[in-house]
Amino acid sequence: MICAIALLFNLKLSAQDKVNAVTVNWEKTISISKTTPTLQLVENPMVRPGSSIHEATFKALKELGADYVRYVPWFPYPKMAVAELDPPTKDKTSWNFTYLDSTMKAFMKATEGHSVVINFSTTPAWMWKTDSVVKYPADPYKTCWNYNQGTQLRDTTMKEVSAYFARLLSWYVKGGFTDELGKFHKSGHYYKIPYWEVLNEPDLEHNISPQLYTKMYDAIVTEMKKVSPSTKFIGISVANIRNPEYFEYFLNQKNHKPGITLEGISYHHYSQPSWPEQTLEGYQYTFFEKADGFLEKVRYIENIRKRLAPHTFTMINEIGVILRSPEVSGPIADNYWNLAGAMYAHIFLELTKIGIDAAGESQLVGYPTQFPDVSMMNWENGKPNARFWALKLLKDNFGPGDYLVSTDLKNPEVGAQGFKTKGGRKILLINKRIEEISIQLPADAKDAQVSFVDIITRENPPSEVPLTSNIIKLKPFSVAVIKLKN
């Protein structure tokens, strides 16, 4: 009789939907989280004061309230990223923080009370050996994609480049600095910068070898530590992790100067379409497959780190999707933002299981000509999109100290994980597909609350509704948090 009732129950459900059962053993802990969900902000004209979305952008950043937010003034806009654009002469220097300060001030105000990772990633072009003088636009808001030239520093002692970054840090934490000619430049800034990342994607920008990067890192950190002894430094920050040499070489203490402590490392991942004409129907498989390939590499790199530098923390601080070159324009499907948000949620969950310290979504603002497909803000109306709201949903519900408990769901198209958090018992669900999927939750999930981001919520904050049964329907690319009554 019991079997017959169960059969009828399943038949009733399967007549309308494919139902998958989630089982959670709340008494069996599999790991304790140390992972913080966060994001990065890249300097560009749309985040500067005076842009149409400046205020909305920094309002969203402030209300997110995340830790380990990464800020990167970047080379396509030399005047917004480089403090000394021309080499010093015997008579003058070119130090100018006008454009650097404008967004840095807004960033530090919006993240006040939270930890930040600062990365003024671009070295002045004149410090590199090049065939000719590298020119930069007079217009600070005009792109210069060929600014990073040269593969060898002109000063092989590293004194020039290390002094540049020490002065840059001093401008922001010591109220100013003394330049090459002995003149003091007053800033009035006394920011506390807990983390500084040394260069960005050196494997791409100047094609720096692991050996040269390690020498640069040691020289730069040695001088910057004199300015701010409490600041911790993050190294590597590579774009591609196909070659493990960066990790094997950099994480080996024998390759560093005496006194250098390896405090942290970072690296990046972007899923991309398999071919230019691929559509959303194909993205749903490609993006997650490439994410899973990346996660396998993360596990491998973690083994290297644990073997060579077990006390070094790891931040994966650029996680996103790039559809095409920034020079190529084209429409972006509305549901794409939800798909990209679901992929980030999937990577965040798996990084939590692995034990990564920070999972940073990339990036807060992009727009046409500046990687629009990576944006978390609508550059036309200033509203956060589904990628932002998926991050906020995760940040508001999960973080370091959470207990991950034994969770089972046979369907690989849905991610599921039970958490015991400070806010109670929760289940994270991620629909990786373009179809609606029904999920059978544990019996005690009835009368729980569910918060979710999906193709209906779009540019609105997560919706929250009560469950009336232990069956939930996840719309395409939904990220949902079930909050059980305790």
N, C-alpha and C positions, 0 to 999 in steps of 0.2 A: 504493500500500500504506500509506504514512504517513497519507494523508488518510483512508483507510478506518479505520485504528486510532483516529485522532482523533475521527472521527464516532461510532465505537462507544463511546469514552470519554465523550463528551458525552451520548450516548443513555442510557448507564448512569446518569449523574448526574441527567439531567433526568427520568428515570422516577420519581424520588423527590422531587427538589427543583429549584427554579429556581436555577441557579448563575450567579454573576456573577464576572467576573475582575478582580482588582486588579492593575494594573501599576505598578511603582515604578522610577524612574530615580534610583538613589542618587547618581549623579555630577552631577545637575542640581539645583542649589539655586535655589529660587524666592524665598525670603526667610529672614531670621533673626529668630527670635521675641524679643520684648521683653515678652511678656504673662505675668503671674503669676495663676494661679487662686487665688481666695480667697473669703471670705464676709463677712457682716455679722452682728453680734449686736445685737439691739434690746432695750433694757431693758424688762422686764415682770415681773409677780409670779412667774412660773414659773422665772425665772433667779436670783431673789434667794436669799441664804443662808437655809436652812431649808425651801426648797421640796423636794418629793419628788424632783425631778430635777436639783437644783442641782449636786451633786457629779458626776453622770454627764455633765452638760452641759459643765462646765469640764474634765473629764477628756478628753472628746472633742475639745474645742478645743485643749487642750495637745498631745494626740497628733497632731492634724492638722499642727501646726507650720507654719502658713501665714504669709506676710508680707502686709502691707497689710490686716490684719483691721480692719474698720470697726466702731466701737462707737457706738451712738446711743441715749442717753436721750431719750425721745420724749414729746410733749405729752399723750397720753391718760392718763398718770399724772403729774400735775403735781408731786407731792411727791417723785417719783423722778427728775424731770427738771430742776426749777427750783430754784436755790439761794437765791433771794430772792423768795419768793412774795408779799410785801406791800411796798408802797413805804416807803422810810425816812421817819421823822419827825424832828423836832428832838431827840427823846429816845431813839429806839431804831431798830434795824434788824432785819430778819427772816432774816438769813443762817443757813442750816441745811443741813449736808451729810450728815446722818444717813443718808438713803436713797440719796443720790447715791454716797456712798463705799462703801456695802455691796457693790454689784456692780462698781464700778470697781476695787476692790482685787482681787477674784477675776479680773476680766478681765486686768488688768495682770500678775498672777502667771501666768496660763495662757498668755499671749503673750510671756513673758519671753524675750529673745533674738531677737525678731522685730519688724519694724516694725508700727506700728499707725496707724490713722486715727481720731482722736477727733472726735466731733460732738455736743456738747451743743446739740441743735438748737433747743430751745425758749426763746424770749425770755419774760421775765415778762409776763403779760397786762396788768399795770398800766402798762406802758410804751407801750401802744397807746391811741389815742382810741376809746372805746367808749361806747355809750348808757348803760350802767350798769356798776357794779363787777362784774368777772368772778369768780364764786365757784368754789371748787375743793373737792373732797371732803376731809373730815377723815381718811378712811381712805386711806392711801397706795396701797392696792392696788385701789381702785375706779376705774373708767374715768371720764373726763371728756372726751368727744369734742368738746365745744363750748368747750374752753379757749382755742383760738386765735381771738380775735376782734379786729376792727379791721384797717384797711388802711393807716393812717397813724400813724407814731410821734408821741407827744405832744411829744417833744423833737426838733425838726427839725435841731438842730445835730449830732445823733448822739452827743453826749458821754455821755449816760446809758447807751445800749445798749453803746457801746464800752467804757465803764468796767466794766460788768457782766461782759463776757467777759474783760477783762484781769484782773479779780479772780478770776474762775473759773479761769483758766489759772494764775494765781499760786498759788492754793490747791494745785494739783496739781504744779507744777514748782519753786516757790520756798519751800515749807514754810509758806505762809500769805499773808495780805494785810491791808492796812489799809482799813477800811470808810469809808463816807461821813462818819461822825462822828469819825474819827481813831482808832478802836479797832483793835488788831491781833488777827486771828484766826489762831491757829496750827493747822496741819494735820499737820506732820511728813512731808508727801509731797514727794518730790523725783524724780518720775518724769521720764523722758525721753520727750517726745512729738514724734516726727519729723514728723507730719502732723496738721493740724487742718482740718476742713471747716467752712466758714462757712454755717450754717443748713441746713435740709433741705427740699427741694421747696418753695421760696419761691413758685413759681407756684400752688401749692395752699394752703399754709399762710400765711394773711394776704393771698393774692393779690397778691404784691409784683411790681411792674413791673420790667423790666430796668433802668430808670433808677434807681429807688429802691434796688433790690438792689445795684447797683454802688456807690452812695454808702454804703450800709451796710457793704458789704464793705471799702471803702477805710478807713472810719473804724475798724471793728473790727480789721482787720489792722494798721493803724498802731499802735494801742495794744497789741495782743497781741505784736507784734514787739519792743516795748520790754521786755516780760516775758521772752520766749524768742526771741532773734534767730535761733536755729538752726532753729526750727520752720518747716516749709513749709506754705503755705495753699492750700486747694482751694476753688474757687468754683463757682457756678452750681447744681449738684446738683438740677436740675429733674426733675419727674416726667414731664412731657409735652414731646416735642421736635417737635411739629407746627409750632410757631412758631419760625423761626430767629432772631428778633430777639434773644432772650437771648444767643445765641452771637455774632451780628454786633455787638451793642452791647458786651457784656462783654469780648470778646476784642480790641476795638479800644483800644489803649493810650491813644489821645487822649481817651477817656471816663473815664480814671482820674486820680487825683491824682498829681503828680510824686513819684517815689520808690517807687510801687507796682509790684512785680514780679509778673507773672501766672505763678505757678508751676505750677498745676494746675487742671483742671476735672473735673467729674463729671456723670453723669446716669444715668437708670434705664430699665428695661424690665420689664414684666410682660405675658405673654400671658394672654388671658382667653377663656372660651368665647364662641361667637358668639351663643348664646341660652341662657337658664337651664336648659332641659331637655336640652341637649346631653350626650351620653354619651362614654365613653372612645373608642368607635369614631370619633366625630367629633373629639374632642380631638386625636387623632394627626395630623390634617391641620391643624386650626385653629391649634394651638400653634406648629407649625413654620412655617406660612404667615405668622403674625404676627411670628414671630422673624425671618423673612427680610425682611419689610417694615421692621422695626426696623433690620436690618443695612444696608439701603439708605440709611436716614437717617443711620446712623453714618458711612458713606462720604461723604455730603454734608457732615456736620458736620466731619469730618476735613479736607475741602477748605477750609472756612472757617477752621479752626484753623491749618492750614499757611500760609494766606494772611496771616492777621492776627497770629498768635502761634506761630510754628513751634517755639519752645523750650518751650512749655507742654505738660505731660504730661496724659494723659487716663485717668481711672478710670471704668469703668462698674460702679458698686458696689452696684447692686440689680438682680439678674437672677432672675426667677422666674415663677411662675404664680399668679394669683388666681382661684379658682373662683367666689367669691361674696362678698357683704358680710360683715364679721365678725359682724354681728348675726344672720345666717342660718346655722343649723346643718343638718347632714345628713351622711349617710355618705360616706366617701371610699374609692373602690375601691383595693384593694391595689396593683394595677398602675399606678395614677396616679403613685405616687412614682417608679417607674422611668421612666415617660414624662417626668415633669418633670426627672429627672436626665439623661435623654438629650437633652432640649431644651437644658439648660444646657451639656452637652458640645458640642452643635452650635454654640451661640453662642460658647463659648470658642474652638473651633477657628476659626471665621470671624473673631473679633476678633483672634486670633493672626495670621491672614493680613493683616488690615488694619493691624496694628501698634499696638493699644491696650495701655496699660501694665498695667492690672489689670482682671480680670473677676471681680466679686464676686457670689457666689450669695447670694440672700436667702431666708430668714434662718435663723439657727441654731435658734431656738425660737419657734414659734407654737403656738396651742392654741385650742380653741373659745372664741369671743368675741374672739380676738386673731389673726385670719388663720391658722387651723389648716392650710390648704392650702399655706401658704408654709413650714411648718416643715421642718427637717432632722433633728429629733429626734422620737421617739414620746413625746408628753407623758404617756402613761400608764405606760410602763415604763422610760423614760429611755434607750432604745436609739437610736442613730443609724439613720435610715432610708436607703433607696436613694439619695436625693438627696445625702446626706452622703457615702456611700461612693463615688458617682460622682465627686464633687469630690476626695476623697482619692486615688482612682485617678489622676486627672489631675494633681493636685499632686505625687504621688510619682514621676511619669514625665516630666512636661513643664514647661518654664519658660523664662525668658529665656536666650538664647544658643543654643537649639536651632536646627538647620538644618531648614527645611521643604524637602522635595525634591519633584520632579515626580511626581505621583501621579494615576492615572486609574482611575475606576470609573464605568461608564455608568449604573448604576442610581441615580436620585436619591433612592431610599428609604433608601439607606445612605450615611453619610458615611465617607470614607476619606482618610487622610493619612499619608505616610511622614515620619518625623523621624530626624535624626541627632543623638543626644543624648549627654551625658557618660556615660550608661549604655549606650550602644550604639545600634544601629539598631532602630527601633520603628515599628509601624504602628497608628494609632488607627482603630478601626471603631465606628460608631454606627448602630444599627438604629433607624430613626425610626418603625417600624410595629409593629402588634400581632401580625403573623404572623412565624413563624420564617423566616429567610432564610439560604440557604447561600452562602458566598463562596469563590471560588477564589483563594487567595493566590499570590504568586510562588513559584517552585519552591524557592528557598532558605529559605522559611518552614517547610519540613518539619523536624521536631524542635525547633521554637521553643517558647517558653513563652508561654502566653496567660493574662492576668489579666483578670477580667471581673466586672461587676455586672449582674445581670439579675433576672428575676422568680422565679428559684430562690434566689438569694443573699439577696434582700430586706433584712432588717435585720442581716445578717452582713457581715463584711469581704469584700472582693473575693476570689473564688476564683482559684487558680492551678493550671493543669494543663498537661502537655506536649501538643503537637500530634503526632499520629502520621501525618498526611498534610498536604498543603497545601490541604485543604478544611476550612473551619470553619463550623459552624452557629451563627448568632446567634439567640438566643431573643428574644422580643418586647422592644423597648426596651433592648436590651443595649448597654452601653458596654464595649469590649474593647480591650486593649493587647497586641499581638503583639510579643514580644521575640525578635528574631532572634539566632542565634549569629553572632559576628563572626570 
